[in-house]
Amino acid sequence: MATLTQARALESILRDVSREAVMPAFLRAVREKKADGSSLTEVDVASQRALIARLPEIVDAPVIGEEMNATQQAEAWTAGADGVWCIDPIDGTTNFANGVPVFSLSVAYLVDGETQFGVVYNPIADESFHAARGHGAWLNGTRLPLRKPATRLEDAVAGIDFKRLPPQLAAALVTTPPYYSQRNFGSSALEWCFVAAGRLDVYIHGGQALWDYAAGRLVAEEAGCGQGVLGGHPLVADPAVRRAVVVAASPSLYDAWQAWLSAHLG
């Protein structure tokens, strides 16, 4: 069973890797473009390599990393039926490469597709969001959420990433937004955690991979958030499929958010 001790040990590893492999290259990394159009720097690869070297200190298990190819990811997923690590070595690579101080390292340990413990670490703010299944969600030792969320959708602050959203829904969010205000931070893992903390009330992203949500999803779940995919179905982990994820800071707000989104899908 997952414990907070494991989550805190993972937190320590992410802090070490950030200090040694990531932050020395901040403002100096060169951004390249991968085949899928997303960003990559040599620091992503170095961070992934450093994390893989350290994770057996907690659990010796196969690893799925964002910077692996699809075949390697599928092999690790199959081999990790009894437990698998999922790594996003830098979530928010474009921010990192451009000097925007909003990015994170995100690592989760999953069994049967369910995250057991995970950490999302923002080195610029020195904020570590961590959770263990059944043991709550935490930010640097303070239990989440930090504040009470909005109770009505019209009062909500929304995290909206328009990437891959259906065009009619994206247009409706622009022209007739149902919320109070909108933000987009450019780090999917952190945005899950911002909902968990109460910094955002609702959130939608049109296409997240497993490494985008594996850790942040558990943080949100343990903080009492509602979450699923666009259309209201459960979010099922799969490294081969991108998901349109929907999150809200409370179950009732989640229901209202999903209802509005469904009504504007066309």
Beta strands, then each sheet from edge to edge (+ up, - down):
strand 1: 32-33
strand 2: 39-40
strand 3: 63-65
strand 4: 84-91
strand 5: 104-111
strand 6: 114-122
strand 7: 127-132
strand 8: 137-139
strand 9: 142-143
strand 10: 157-161
strand 11: 181-183
strand 12: 202-208
strand 13: 226-229
strand 14: 243-248
sheet 1: 1+ 2-
sheet 2: 3+ 4+ 5- 6+ 7- 8+ 9-
sheet 3: 11+ 10+ 12+ 14- 13+
end
